[in-house]
Amino acid sequence: MWSLGVYVECQSCKRKVYLGVGARSELSYSFTLRCPFCLNEYVYHQNEVVEERWDFTCTVCTGRFFIRNPPPRRVRCPHCSSLVYIDEMNRFTVFQEGQRPIPSPGTRPIAGALGGALLGGLIAGPIGALLGVLAGGTLGASVEYLEAKEE
């Protein structure tokens, strides 16, 4: 199944040209594409491809997640496994409430920052602690933000 939100912007007319792939990684490093609107042909690279995502926060566990296709969708939260329906106005209806994970998703960046500061401080002193806060917080935030699976 391919995503509706993978596109490049035409270099001539600046309109979105949607591609029939599920992700940017499915494309070759560079590819040639003819714009269906202005009929100009250009070479594009993977880093010019945009993947649209719709971001949400679960009403059950407050975990952040995204979906690749626009609502309405029925999805399962990747953090607590709650089954939710997201309507066209981005409102949630919980069909089945899942188990709240411990620690809750909102605390992971903070826990990562504290752990990174402690480890960095032990290894390299104050400079290591500062770098550990940045690295740990970034890692904790990236672990929190997951893709929800469509049901």
N, C-alpha and C positions, 0 to 999 in steps of 0.2 A: 504494500500500500504506500503510495507516495503522498507527500505533504503538499498542501495548497500554498504554503508560504515560502518556497524556495525560489528566489528570483535574482535577476541582474537588472541594473538600470541601463537602458539604451544610452550609448555614448553620444548619440545624435539628438534624439527627441526627448530623452530623459524619462521615458515611461517605463514602468515595471514590465519585464518580460518574464513570466513564470516558467519554470523548468519542470519537467516531468520526473523529478527525482525526490527521494525522501530526505536526503541530507547532502550537504556540500561535499562530503567525503566520497560520495558516489560518482562525482565528476572527475574527469582527468584534470591534471594540473592546469592545462590551458586548452581552450576549445573555441571553435568558431561558431557564431550564432548570427542569424539574420533576424532583424527586428520585424515582427509581423505588422507593425504600424507604419514605420517609415521605409522599410525594406532595405535599410543599410546593413552591411555585414561587418562585424568587428570580431577581434580575438579578445576573449575574456580569460581571466585567471581565477583560480579557486578563491583567492582572497577578495575578489570583487563580488562573490556570491553572498547574498543575504538570506539568512534563515529566519523567517518571522516566527515569533513565539508569543503565546499569550500567558502572562504570569498571574498566579493566584496564590492566596494564602488559605490553607485549610481552616475551616471554621471549627473543627474538632480538636486538632493538635497544634494549630498555628504554624505548621510547617509550610515553607514556600515550595511551590512546584510550578512547572510549566506544561503546557500542551502545545503540540505542533499545529493542530488544525483549529480553526475558530469555533467558538461555541455556537449552537448548543451541543454539548457532549456529556456523556455519562462516563465518569472516570473513577479510578481507585487511587486514593492518596498514597504516594510512595512511602510516606513516613508511618502512618497509623493504619493503613489499609481500609479506611472508611470509603464506602461507595457513595459518591455524590453526583448530583446532576447540576450542570452549570447551564443556565438558560442564556438566551440571546442578550439579556441585559447584565450578564455576569453575576447573577444571583445564584446562591447555593441552595440546594435542597438535599438534605442528608437522607439517603435511603437505608444505609446500614452503617452504624457507628462502629469504628474500629477501636483497637487498643491504643491508648496514648503511650508513645515511647518514652522511656526514661534514659537519658535526660531528654527533656522536650527539645524539639528542633531549634527553637530560638536561642538556646543556651550554647549551642555548639561553637559559634564564632568566639564567644567569650571564653569558653573552656579551652579552645585551641590557642587563643592569645595568652592565657595564663600559663598553660603548659609550655608553650614556646618560650615565654619569658623565663620561666624557671629553668628549663633545659639550657637555653642560651646563656643565662646568667651563670650557671654552674660551669659551663664549658669556656666561655670567653669574657665573663665579667659584664659590666654595664652595656658595652656596645653589643655584645651577644644577646643580652636580654632585650634590647631594643629591636634588634633584627628578629629575634624569636617571637616577639609580640606581633610584628608584621606578618611573618611567615605563618605562624600558628593561627592567627585570626583569619588570614586569607584561606588557609586550608580548611578551617572549620566552616567558613561561609560557603565554600565550594561543595563541601560534603552535604550541606543542608539543602541546596537547590537542585532538585531532581525532576525527572520527567514522569508525569502521571501516565498510567496505562489506561487505554480506552477499554471500556467493558462492552 
